[in-house]
Amino acid sequence: MAELSKVARIKREVTALKKQYKTIDKAHKMNAERLIVRAAYQKITLEDLENDLDEKGWVEQFQQTDKCDPYERKRPAADLYIQVTAQYTRVMKQLDAMLPKVEAKTTDDELLTFLGK
């Protein structure tokens, strides 16, 4: 099977996220849809960056000039990965906050009753 394009992967992720967040109320629906598209893009970008970092590593040899010795530095892709991860986490928290609050179920479990005494 051929690898899907980035656009196709994003569309697939949008569909999955819409299913996951389908219970968001109508008042938040428009904002949620925008956040879902953003989160899908970020997730696919993170996957691509992860593949690049796995392939090429988090550090690289860098040389400022011919007169200086090369040294190891963090690759720009590593910084991007860290930034996008933070952004993705914030977007997902925003989406989770839009979900309806679920009340804790009361249980008459004998063990819980015993432990509560």
Residue pairs with C-beta under 8 A, 6 or more apart in sequence:
4 12
6 44
6 48
9 44
9 47
10 37
10 40
10 41
10 44
11 40
13 39
13 40
13 43
13 44
14 36
14 37
14 40
17 36
17 39
17 40
17 95
18 33
18 36
21 32
21 36
21 95
21 98
21 99
23 99
23 100
24 32
24 95
24 98
24 99
24 100
25 98
25 100
28 98
31 98
32 95
32 98
35 91
35 94
35 95
36 95
38 91
39 88
39 91
39 92
39 95
42 84
42 87
42 88
42 91
43 88
45 84
46 81
46 84
46 85
46 88
49 77
49 80
49 81
49 84
50 81
52 77
53 75
53 77
53 78
53 81
56 75
56 77
57 75
58 74
58 75
58 78
59 72
59 73
59 74
59 75
59 78
60 72
60 73
60 75
61 70
61 71
61 72
62 70
62 71
62 72
62 73
63 69
63 70
63 71
